[in-house]
């Protein structure tokens, strides 16, 4: 009986072996570097690289909505603070009416010295600072079409919450009025982590003096000497980085321009540069029409009679 079972086993094996070798000949082994054996390899998905941080764009914006000709305006400050950012701020602040505009910030920080300079510039102008994201409708300031934008005035609205971390919080502190309660992702690293380009100065001393001048709580400075600080809305109020719980729409929404007492940053639309040039150009006087020779002494008045 045992011999008969062994015979059946070897007979079946002898029938299967030719088919196995034939299949091997038809399906060659996968070549090195190919993905033919993808079924036997773990799938590796490459993460999409995050876009590189862009330098801060500083432009003037005008709100949209049912505000007619009197609409809210603000200064959009979005991106990484660089050594060139103060120059962009000065250019915008020289524009007519800019001394009434709040500064809407969204930034992960950047150059310390530039942030402190911008903050002092904002305080000297008596401006309000807001943590929010300026949403541009139509042509954006980073697009090529913005070169033809009249007076570089962009339109849109402000959304929240938004991020303001690192040296961005120093810019925020420059505002006479600061709306940072609805912030997200706010953090300040320890003082020793900041670097300054000011020769012979220590970054920690510069920050300490600056925050004291801006009326920020001394408790924040004590914390920053030891370690970094994460900030939520309550901490922003406690340390004086936010002076209230105002929302972005309370300072930039179209409703602030309605009623008998519109907000200070509700302005009329700017004149078209072409209209300004036409109005400033000298006008040619029309040549006087000769008197009617057929009617001596008769005076003819050219114009409409009501």
C-alpha positions as a Python dict, from the first residue, in 0.01 Angstrom:
ca = {
    (1, 'X'): (0, 0, 0),
    (2, 'X'): (281, 237, 93),
    (3, 'X'): (466, 155, -229),
    (4, 'X'): (154, 232, -435),
    (5, 'X'): (110, 576, -272),
    (6, 'X'): (476, 664, -338),
    (7, 'X'): (429, 565, -699),
    (8, 'X'): (128, 798, -736),
    (9, 'X'): (326, 1084, -574),
    (10, 'X'): (628, 1057, -805),
    (11, 'X'): (400, 1016, -1105),
    (12, 'X'): (219, 1341, -1023),
    (13, 'X'): (550, 1517, -961),
    (14, 'X'): (681, 1399, -1299),
    (15, 'X'): (374, 1549, -1468),
    (16, 'X'): (402, 1890, -1291),
    (17, 'X'): (773, 1957, -1338),
    (18, 'X'): (761, 2021, -1718),
    (19, 'X'): (480, 2274, -1676),
    (20, 'X'): (675, 2457, -1404),
    (21, 'X'): (990, 2489, -1616),
    (22, 'X'): (785, 2603, -1916),
    (23, 'X'): (629, 2883, -1713),
    (24, 'X'): (973, 2992, -1593),
    (25, 'X'): (1096, 3015, -1949),
    (26, 'X'): (802, 3231, -2055),
    (27, 'X'): (823, 3474, -1758),
    (28, 'X'): (1179, 3602, -1720),
    (29, 'X'): (1303, 3738, -1388),
    (30, 'X'): (1250, 4113, -1343),
    (31, 'X'): (1545, 4327, -1446),
    (32, 'X'): (1725, 4536, -1186),
    (33, 'X'): (1585, 4888, -1143),
    (34, 'X'): (1242, 4807, -1286),
    (35, 'X'): (910, 4805, -1105),
    (36, 'X'): (793, 4469, -1246),
    (37, 'X'): (794, 4326, -895),
    (38, 'X'): (584, 4609, -757),
    (39, 'X'): (336, 4356, -614),
    (40, 'X'): (605, 4233, -375),
    (41, 'X'): (745, 4573, -278),
    (42, 'X'): (598, 4814, -20),
    (43, 'X'): (448, 5119, -187),
    (44, 'X'): (651, 5433, -115),
    (45, 'X'): (470, 5760, -177),
    (46, 'X'): (688, 6071, -201),
    (47, 'X'): (548, 6361, 0),
    (48, 'X'): (476, 6676, -189),
    (49, 'X'): (742, 6930, -103),
    (50, 'X'): (608, 7233, 83),
    (51, 'X'): (645, 7557, -112),
    (52, 'X'): (942, 7767, -10),
    (53, 'X'): (855, 8064, 211),
    (54, 'X'): (818, 8382, 8),
    (55, 'X'): (934, 8730, 111),
    (56, 'X'): (673, 8952, 267),
    (57, 'X'): (454, 9138, 22),
    (58, 'X'): (336, 9478, 145),
    (59, 'X'): (55, 9631, -60),
    (60, 'X'): (-255, 9839, -11),
    (61, 'X'): (-588, 9660, -30),
    (62, 'X'): (-950, 9768, -63),
    (63, 'X'): (-1246, 9566, 61),
    (64, 'X'): (-1526, 9435, -153),
    (65, 'X'): (-1890, 9401, -63),
    (66, 'X'): (-2189, 9628, -26),
    (67, 'X'): (-1997, 9938, 73),
    (68, 'X'): (-2054, 10153, -236),
    (69, 'X'): (-1786, 10415, -293),
    (70, 'X'): (-1685, 10424, 75),
    (71, 'X'): (-1506, 10095, 141),
    (72, 'X'): (-1257, 9973, 402),
    (73, 'X'): (-889, 9968, 316),
    (74, 'X'): (-589, 9812, 488),
    (75, 'X'): (-222, 9724, 436),
    (76, 'X'): (-158, 9363, 350),
    (77, 'X'): (168, 9228, 502),
    (78, 'X'): (203, 8861, 411),
    (79, 'X'): (515, 8643, 396),
    (80, 'X'): (859, 8622, 553),
    (81, 'X'): (1014, 8941, 694),
    (82, 'X'): (1337, 9024, 507),
    (83, 'X'): (1588, 9310, 534),
    (84, 'X'): (1407, 9477, 238),
    (85, 'X'): (1061, 9467, 401),
    (86, 'X'): (1095, 9804, 586),
    (87, 'X'): (1152, 9978, 252),
    (88, 'X'): (826, 9833, 117),
    (89, 'X'): (643, 9956, 426),
    (90, 'X'): (782, 10307, 382),
    (91, 'X'): (668, 10311, 20),
    (92, 'X'): (310, 10221, 116),
    (93, 'X'): (297, 10457, 414),
    (94, 'X'): (387, 10749, 185),
    (95, 'X'): (63, 10702, -10),
    (96, 'X'): (-225, 10941, 62),
    (97, 'X'): (-454, 10814, 335),
    (98, 'X'): (-218, 10534, 440),
    (99, 'X'): (-184, 10684, 787),
    (100, 'X'): (-542, 10565, 856),
    (101, 'X'): (-501, 10204, 746),
    (102, 'X'): (-462, 9900, 974),
    (103, 'X'): (-186, 9649, 900),
    (104, 'X'): (-307, 9292, 845),
    (105, 'X'): (-30, 9041, 924),
    (106, 'X'): (26, 8677, 832),
    (107, 'X'): (385, 8560, 870),
    (108, 'X'): (609, 8298, 1024),
    (109, 'X'): (861, 8564, 1119),
    (110, 'X'): (1196, 8636, 964),
    (111, 'X'): (1465, 8900, 1005),
    (112, 'X'): (1467, 9038, 1361),
    (113, 'X'): (1613, 9382, 1290),
    (114, 'X'): (1367, 9444, 1007),
    (115, 'X'): (1073, 9337, 1225),
    (116, 'X'): (1174, 9576, 1503),
    (117, 'X'): (1214, 9859, 1252),
    (118, 'X'): (871, 9795, 1102),
    (119, 'X'): (713, 9778, 1446),
    (120, 'X'): (856, 10116, 1545),
    (121, 'X'): (743, 10256, 1210),
    (122, 'X'): (388, 10136, 1277),
    (123, 'X'): (389, 10279, 1629),
    (124, 'X'): (514, 10617, 1506),
    (125, 'X'): (227, 10628, 1254),
    (126, 'X'): (-27, 10528, 1522),
    (127, 'X'): (-161, 10233, 1321),
    (128, 'X'): (-364, 9928, 1422),
    (129, 'X'): (-222, 9578, 1368),
    (130, 'X'): (-435, 9272, 1296),
    (131, 'X'): (-354, 8902, 1262),
    (132, 'X'): (-542, 8786, 953),
    (133, 'X'): (-506, 8658, 600),
    (134, 'X'): (-567, 8900, 313),
    (135, 'X'): (-760, 8713, 45),
    (136, 'X'): (-710, 8879, -293),
    (137, 'X'): (-985, 8869, -552),
    (138, 'X'): (-860, 8886, -909),
    (139, 'X'): (-500, 8976, -985),
    (140, 'X'): (-269, 8909, -688),
    (141, 'X'): (38, 9111, -591),
    (142, 'X'): (273, 8822, -674),
    (143, 'X'): (133, 8782, -1026),
    (144, 'X'): (272, 8943, -1339),
    (145, 'X'): (-57, 9121, -1405),
    (146, 'X'): (-5, 9330, -1090),
    (147, 'X'): (253, 9546, -1271),
    (148, 'X'): (-31, 9717, -1456),
    (149, 'X'): (-241, 9759, -1139),
    (150, 'X'): (-329, 10129, -1098),
    (151, 'X'): (-171, 10267, -780),
    (152, 'X'): (-98, 9903, -684),
    (153, 'X'): (-435, 9881, -508),
    (154, 'X'): (-572, 9527, -474),
    (155, 'X'): (-921, 9415, -375),
    (156, 'X'): (-1045, 9137, -152),
    (157, 'X'): (-1127, 9064, 211),
    (158, 'X'): (-962, 8944, 534),
    (159, 'X'): (-1016, 8595, 675),
    (160, 'X'): (-921, 8435, 1005),
    (161, 'X'): (-767, 8262, 1187),
    (162, 'X'): (-416, 8324, 1063),
    (163, 'X'): (-59, 8262, 1177),
    (164, 'X'): (185, 8513, 1323),
    (165, 'X'): (492, 8358, 1481),
    (166, 'X'): (847, 8459, 1570),
    (167, 'X'): (943, 8811, 1474),
    (168, 'X'): (595, 8866, 1324),
    (169, 'X'): (473, 8909, 1682),
    (170, 'X'): (716, 9199, 1723),
    (171, 'X'): (555, 9369, 1423),
    (172, 'X'): (215, 9303, 1578),
    (173, 'X'): (331, 9461, 1905),
    (174, 'X'): (404, 9785, 1719),
    (175, 'X'): (34, 9858, 1674),
    (176, 'X'): (-133, 10109, 1904),
    (177, 'X'): (-435, 9879, 1882),
    (178, 'X'): (-365, 9508, 1836),
    (179, 'X'): (-616, 9245, 1724),
    (180, 'X'): (-450, 8911, 1785),
    (181, 'X'): (-698, 8718, 1997),
    (182, 'X'): (-813, 8492, 1711),
    (183, 'X'): (-460, 8387, 1622),
    (184, 'X'): (-350, 8033, 1535),
    (185, 'X'): (-3, 7885, 1539),
    (186, 'X'): (149, 8165, 1747),
    (187, 'X'): (485, 8089, 1907),
    (188, 'X'): (792, 8280, 2020),
    (189, 'X'): (1128, 8104, 2054),
    (190, 'X'): (1367, 8179, 2338),
    (191, 'X'): (1558, 8508, 2325),
    (192, 'X'): (1891, 8332, 2268),
    (193, 'X'): (1764, 8183, 1939),
    (194, 'X'): (1729, 8524, 1771),
    (195, 'X'): (2014, 8676, 1572),
    (196, 'X'): (2080, 9043, 1504),
    (197, 'X'): (2269, 9219, 1228),
    (198, 'X'): (2336, 9517, 1455),
    (199, 'X'): (2706, 9526, 1531),
    (200, 'X'): (2793, 9507, 1900),
    (201, 'X'): (2435, 9440, 2010),
    (202, 'X'): (2272, 9135, 2162),
    (203, 'X'): (1941, 9019, 2020),
    (204, 'X'): (1796, 8952, 2365),
    (205, 'X'): (1862, 9308, 2481),
    (206, 'X'): (1711, 9456, 2164),
    (207, 'X'): (1394, 9250, 2206),
    (208, 'X'): (1365, 9330, 2578),
    (209, 'X'): (1391, 9704, 2520),
    (210, 'X'): (1153, 9692, 2224),
    (211, 'X'): (876, 9497, 2402),
    (212, 'X'): (904, 9728, 2701),
    (213, 'X'): (864, 10032, 2474),
    (214, 'X'): (557, 9874, 2312),
    (215, 'X'): (387, 9811, 2647),
    (216, 'X'): (407, 9432, 2635),
    (217, 'X'): (394, 9255, 2972),
    (218, 'X'): (729, 9202, 3144),
    (219, 'X'): (611, 8851, 3225),
    (220, 'X'): (653, 8753, 2861),
    (221, 'X'): (1014, 8870, 2864),
    (222, 'X'): (1085, 8661, 3176),
    (223, 'X'): (940, 8354, 3005),
    (224, 'X'): (1139, 8414, 2686),
    (225, 'X'): (1467, 8427, 2877),
    (226, 'X'): (1410, 8066, 2978),
    (227, 'X'): (1242, 7898, 2680),
    (228, 'X'): (1008, 7942, 2388),
    (229, 'X'): (643, 8026, 2445),
    (230, 'X'): (332, 7900, 2270),
    (231, 'X'): (52, 8155, 2263),
    (232, 'X'): (-324, 8114, 2239),
    (233, 'X'): (-586, 8387, 2249),
    (234, 'X'): (-590, 8410, 2628),
    (235, 'X'): (-211, 8438, 2646),
    (236, 'X'): (-213, 8705, 2377),
    (237, 'X'): (-446, 8911, 2596),
    (238, 'X'): (-257, 8837, 2916),
    (239, 'X'): (80, 8945, 2777),
    (240, 'X'): (-59, 9248, 2594),
    (241, 'X'): (5, 9125, 2242),
    (242, 'X'): (-369, 9169, 2181),
    (243, 'X'): (-559, 9466, 2318),
    (244, 'X'): (-902, 9309, 2273),
    (245, 'X'): (-1114, 9036, 2120),
    (246, 'X'): (-1200, 9215, 1796),
    (247, 'X'): (-1253, 9001, 1489),
    (248, 'X'): (-1109, 9091, 1151),
    (249, 'X'): (-1453, 9190, 1022),
    (250, 'X'): (-1481, 9442, 1307),
    (251, 'X'): (-1186, 9630, 1158),
    (252, 'X'): (-1191, 9550, 786),
    (253, 'X'): (-1548, 9438, 702),
    (254, 'X'): (-1770, 9644, 473),
    (255, 'X'): (-2022, 9702, 754),
    (256, 'X'): (-1781, 9940, 932),
    (257, 'X'): (-1831, 10189, 649),
    (258, 'X'): (-2209, 10206, 682),
    (259, 'X'): (-2406, 10446, 895),
    (260, 'X'): (-2342, 10801, 1004),
    (261, 'X'): (-1997, 10736, 1154),
    (262, 'X'): (-1783, 10523, 920),
    (263, 'X'): (-1446, 10398, 1041),
    (264, 'X'): (-1134, 10602, 971),
    (265, 'X'): (-1006, 10345, 717),
    (266, 'X'): (-1323, 10378, 505),
    (267, 'X'): (-1204, 10573, 203),
    (268, 'X'): (-1330, 10682, -135),
    (269, 'X'): (-1187, 10497, -438),
    (270, 'X'): (-864, 10641, -576),
    (271, 'X'): (-873, 10839, -897),
    (272, 'X'): (-772, 10670, -1217),
    (273, 'X'): (-418, 10789, -1309),
    (274, 'X'): (-544, 10865, -1662),
    (275, 'X'): (-816, 11090, -1517),
    (276, 'X'): (-565, 11262, -1291),
    (277, 'X'): (-334, 11333, -1587),
    (278, 'X'): (-624, 11464, -1795),
    (279, 'X'): (-739, 11693, -1515),
    (280, 'X'): (-388, 11830, -1461),
    (281, 'X'): (-321, 11894, -1830),
    (282, 'X'): (-362, 12261, -1941),
    (283, 'X'): (-680, 12319, -2137),
    (284, 'X'): (-680, 12497, -2472),
    (285, 'X'): (-907, 12797, -2496),
    (286, 'X'): (-1163, 12784, -2776),
    (287, 'X'): (-1114, 13040, -3054),
    (288, 'X'): (-1363, 13327, -3044),
    (289, 'X'): (-1627, 13313, -3313),
    (290, 'X'): (-1639, 13622, -3538),
    (291, 'X'): (-1944, 13846, -3527),
    (292, 'X'): (-2204, 13789, -3795),
    (293, 'X'): (-2096, 14024, -4077),
    (294, 'X'): (-2451, 14044, -4209),
    (295, 'X'): (-2582, 14190, -3883),
    (296, 'X'): (-2352, 14464, -3762),
    (297, 'X'): (-2388, 14546, -3397),
    (298, 'X'): (-2581, 14223, -3322),
    (299, 'X'): (-2442, 14014, -3035),
    (300, 'X'): (-2472, 13638, -3061),
    (301, 'X'): (-2448, 13431, -2743),
    (302, 'X'): (-2334, 13069, -2794),
    (303, 'X'): (-2488, 12833, -2548),
    (304, 'X'): (-2807, 12676, -2427),
    (305, 'X'): (-3099, 12874, -2287),
    (306, 'X'): (-3295, 12711, -2010),
}
